[in-house]
Amino acid sequence: MSVSPGTNAGRALLTVEDLRVTFATPTGPVRAVQGVDMDVDVGQILGIVGESGCGKSAAVRALLGLSPGSAVVEGRIHLNGEPSDLSGALGPVSSMIYQNPGAALNPVFTVGRQLEMVADAASGGNGGVDRSDLVDLLSEVGLPEPERAMSSYPHELSGGMRQRAVIALALAQNPALLVADEPTTALDVTTQLQILQLLRRLCRQRNLTVIFVSHDLAVIREVCDRVAVMYAGRVVETGATSAILDAPSHPYTRALLESTPGRNNIGQVLKTIDGQVPDGRSEITGCPFAARCDQVEDRCRDWTPVLMTGGDNADSNDGGGSGHRAACLLIGDGS
């Protein structure tokens, strides 16, 4: 997909540096996010992908100030090039689309009433929300009979219609940044594709910046401009979507692709990745993927690689530029 980001193309809306999230638990601290850097350009859709437990949701929720009280969040952000407070800067300029639309909507209020409350809060609570604008918003997200949908309760809508209503609620806040956390997981395949196409269209038309979290590489390919692959709380590979999914550099990314249904010939056993994602309770020495990697070498267990381009051994962020980077010693060897 090619998004047309408009006149602000190439300018970073959000820059994240050394994001760390640690949860206090009865068995000790769990390091869910361990030094994530990323840039997201205006009008760009950045995908964050990885297995469950890799830190994807923990990272984006920390950025939005949605971490639980047991979490310690550290790091630095720049918003439109200006240093900002990580604890609350994104709240006024961001919205989130949740995985389960049924849980995201209040069952005792109509869709229209929920839209009115969100839009009123976004405008400062002055009560000047125009109902016709909200009807137009429901039409924009593809809800049939938007006037009727305004008077409908969530249980009266299908799953796909509820997700469209959730997207409308997010847009009612006039965000610059939209965070979508597994927004199509609960939908059937046909509805999933419709929602992905809707998000692409909204990104182009509204010049929205989107962070799209998913474990599904097919979904990432469909909707995202760039990808950050996370493993054990770290970004291990980043670059343009086509570059990463067609020619991955990191063994973890390759293993994810090889374990995707549909990539193997009929009759072949589906490949899997042996072992489990580290749970973050113990410090990791060396490459975090070493214990599961089929290309591991002795040195991998002693030195933690940083994101590199080709033979460049310098640390670099995983941002909105065109570079394809991976955190693997084999990159330095030209492998």
Residue pairs with C-beta under 8 A, 6 or more apart in sequence:
1 45
1 200
1 222
1 223
1 224
1 225
1 241
2 225
3 43
3 44
3 45
3 200
3 203
3 204
3 225
4 43
4 204
5 41
5 42
5 43
5 44
5 207
6 42
6 43
6 207
8 41
8 42
8 43
8 207
9 41
9 42
9 43
10 41
10 320
11 41
11 42
11 80
11 81
12 39
12 40
12 41
12 42
12 78
12 81
12 319
12 320
13 40
13 41
13 42
13 79
13 80
13 176
13 177
13 209
14 38
14 39
14 40
14 63
14 77
14 78
14 79
14 90
14 177
14 209
15 38
15 39
15 77
15 78
15 81
15 317
15 319
16 36
16 37
16 38
16 39
16 63
16 75
16 76
16 77
17 37
17 75
17 76
17 77
17 78
17 317
18 35
18 36
18 37
18 74
18 75
18 76
19 33
19 35
19 36
19 37
19 59
19 62
19 63
19 73
19 74
19 75
19 86
20 31
20 33
20 34
20 35
20 36
20 72
20 73
20 74
20 75
21 31
21 32
21 33
21 55
21 58
21 59
21 62
21 67
21 71
21 72
21 73
21 74
21 233
22 29
22 30
22 31
22 32
22 71
22 72
22 74
23 29
23 30
23 32
23 68
23 70
23 71
23 72
24 70
24 71
24 72
25 70
27 281
28 281
29 281
30 279
30 280
30 281
31 233
31 280
31 281
32 55
32 58
32 59
32 71
32 233
32 280
33 55
33 58
33 59
33 62
33 233
34 55
34 232
34 233
34 234
34 280
35 233
35 234
36 55
36 59
36 75
36 230
36 233
36 234
36 235
37 235
37 317
37 318
37 319
38 46
38 228
38 235
38 238
38 317
38 318
38 319
39 317
39 318
39 319
39 320
39 321
40 46
40 177
40 209
40 211
40 319
40 320
41 209
41 319
41 320
42 176
42 207
42 209
43 203
43 204
43 207
43 208
43 209
44 209
44 210
44 225
44 226
44 320
45 199
45 200
45 203
45 209
45 210
45 212
45 223
45 224
45 225
45 226
46 210
46 211
46 212
46 224
46 225
46 226
46 227
46 228
46 320
47 212
47 213
47 214
47 220
47 223
47 224
47 226
47 227
47 228
47 241
48 56
48 59
48 60
48 211
48 212
48 213
48 214
48 227
48 228
48 230
49 56
49 213
49 214
49 215
49 216
49 217
49 220
49 227
49 228
49 229
49 230
49 256
50 56
50 215
50 229
50 230
50 231
50 256
51 215
51 231
51 256
51 273
51 277
52 215
52 277
53 276
53 277
53 279
54 230
54 231
54 232
54 233
54 277
55 230
55 232
55 233
55 234
55 280
56 213
56 215
56 230
57 181
57 182
57 213
58 67
58 71
58 233
59 230
60 179
60 181
60 211
60 213
61 67
61 181
62 71
62 73
62 75
62 86
63 77
63 86
63 90
63 179
64 90
64 91
64 94
64 96
64 179
65 87
65 88
65 90
65 91
66 96
67 73
73 86
73 87
74 86
75 86
76 83
76 86
77 83
77 84
77 86
77 89
77 90
78 84
79 89
79 90
79 93
84 90
90 177
93 175
93 176
93 177
94 175
94 176
94 177
94 178
94 179
95 169
95 170
95 171
95 173
95 175
95 177
95 178
95 179
96 170
96 178
96 179
96 180
96 181
97 104
97 163
97 166
97 167
97 170
97 178
97 179
97 180
97 181
97 183
98 104
98 166
98 181
98 183
99 181
99 182
99 183
99 185
99 186
100 186
101 154
101 159
101 162
101 163
101 165
101 166
101 186
102 154
102 159
102 162
102 186
104 166
104 169
105 111
105 114
105 154
105 162
105 165
105 166
105 169
106 114
106 154
107 153
107 154
107 155
108 153
109 117
109 153
110 150
110 151
110 152
110 153
111 138
111 149
111 150
111 151
111 152
111 153
111 154
111 157
111 165
111 168
112 131
112 134
112 149
112 150
112 151
114 165
114 169
115 134
115 137
115 138
115 150
115 168
115 169
115 172
116 129
116 131
116 134
118 169
118 172
118 173
119 129
119 133
119 134
119 172
119 173
120 126
120 127
120 128
120 129
121 173
122 172
122 173
122 174
123 129
131 150
134 150
134 168
134 172
135 146
135 147
135 150
136 146
137 168
137 171
137 172
138 146
138 149
138 150
138 164
138 165
138 168
139 146
140 168
140 171
140 202
141 164
141 165
141 167
141 168
141 171
141 198
141 202
142 164
142 194
142 198
143 149
143 161
143 164
143 165
143 168
144 161
149 157
149 161
149 165
154 162
154 165
157 165
158 191
159 186
159 187
159 188
159 191
160 187
160 188
160 191
160 194
160 195
163 183
163 184
163 186
163 187
163 191
163 195
164 195
164 198
166 183
167 183
167 195
167 198
167 199
167 202
170 178
171 178
171 202
171 206
175 208
176 208
176 209
177 208
177 209
177 210
177 211
178 202
178 208
178 209
178 210
178 211
179 210
179 211
179 213
180 199
180 210
180 211
180 212
180 213
181 213
182 213
182 214
182 215
183 195
183 199
183 212
184 191
184 192
184 195
184 196
184 214
184 216
184 219
185 214
185 216
187 195
192 219
193 222
196 219
196 222
196 223
199 210
199 212
199 223
200 223
202 208
203 209
203 210
212 220
212 223
212 224
214 220
217 245
217 256
217 257
217 260
218 260
218 262
220 227
220 241
220 245
221 241
221 245
224 241
225 240
225 241
226 238
226 239
226 240
226 241
226 320
227 237
227 238
227 239
227 240
227 241
227 244
227 245
228 235
228 237
228 238
228 318
229 235
229 236
229 237
229 238
229 244
229 250
229 252
229 253
229 256
230 236
231 252
231 277
231 288
231 289
232 277
232 278
232 280
232 284
232 288
232 289
233 280
233 288
234 288
234 327
235 307
235 318
235 327
236 250
236 252
236 253
236 288
236 289
236 307
236 326
236 327
236 328
237 244
237 248
237 249
237 250
237 252
237 253
237 307
237 324
237 325
237 326
237 327
237 328
238 244
238 307
238 318
238 319
238 324
238 325
238 326
239 322
239 323
239 324
239 325
240 322
240 324
243 324
244 253
244 324
245 257
248 254
248 257
248 326
249 324
249 326
249 328
249 330
249 331
250 289
250 326
250 327
250 328
251 289
251 293
251 294
251 295
251 328
251 330
252 273
252 289
252 292
252 293
253 326
255 271
255 273
255 292
255 293
255 294
256 273
257 263
258 264
258 271
259 270
259 271
259 272
259 273
261 270
264 270
264 271
273 292
274 292
275 291
275 292
278 284
278 288
278 291
284 304
285 301
285 302
285 304
286 300
286 301
286 302
286 303
286 304
287 293
287 296
287 300
287 301
287 303
287 304
287 305
287 327
287 328
287 329
288 304
290 296
290 300
290 301
293 300
295 330
297 329
299 329
300 329
303 329
304 327
305 327
305 328
305 329
305 331
305 332
306 313
306 314
306 315
306 316
306 327
307 315
307 316
307 317
307 318
307 325
307 326
307 327
308 314
308 316
308 325
308 326
308 327
308 328
308 331
308 332
309 316
309 323
309 324
309 325
309 331
310 331
310 334
311 331
311 332
311 333
311 334
313 332
316 323
316 325
318 325
